Structure formats: structure tokens, C-alpha cells
């Protein structure tokens, strides 16, 4: 039996996610026979390199913590954009952020 998916046009993303969420601009859908509210699959943005990119060596205290890396690089106001660190380095799991690794900090996002 096929799963039904319909657009949830009357719902606002901001009712479900913060303004730093990667799902903020994703379409909201009803999924399945019980009309579970969810988002369409997130599609990663293409990698964009910039002259303002920085590079950072991950220390033991920053290992597995993209939120702390973002805080160190941009300040507390940007910690919600931790997923941009993951995207910029093609990581799919925070366990990829190991001490001793040099990562790219995007200058533009």
C-alpha cells in the first residue's frame, strides 16, 4: 500500500522550528494515513567556497560539538547554525568532528 503525502498549506514553519533551522524554508507535509506533520526531506546546499572562509583545528574540547565550534567562530548568536559547519565539511554525523582535524568555517552562509 502506498503512503499518502499531501501539502500542509495552512501551517507555518515558524510554528515548529526556530529561525536558524535548516527546515525553515522546507515545505510542510502530512505523511501517511494518520496525517503526521513533518517536513519534506532536507536537501543540502551545494558547497560554496569564499575568500572569507576560515579554517579551524578541532581541539579535544570542541570534539563532536559543532555548536561550540560555531560559537567560537561566530559568537553565541550563531550557535543555532551548527549544521552549516556540518554542511561546509560534508559531514553527516557529529562523530566525524574529531580532535586534530582541520575543518572549514564558512565565511558566507
Phi, psi and omega in degrees: 000134181284144177278133179272138178226126178227150178292140177257081189287338184272359183258148178252134179304322183295346175283346186240331185227160179283168181286357175257001183288143176290350179264003184303324182253011179276142177298139176271137180229158167262127184244131174080179183291338179268005180052053177292130180279127179207185179247153171299158181303132178289133178250123180299145175284151176295149179294129178237118179265148183221155175295342180268003175299149176239167177231143184222138174274126179283123177267170181304322181290343180256354182304133178066014186233078179297334178294319178288326176297315179297319179297317180294322183282323188235349183100169187297332183295341185250009184298334178291346178266025181306328182293339176292327175297317180297314180297316184298338182247011179057033177272146176245354183214139179298339178291349175286342182275085185256146177303139180096349180272137174264127182240162178269133174253114185296135177277338181231130174208000000 
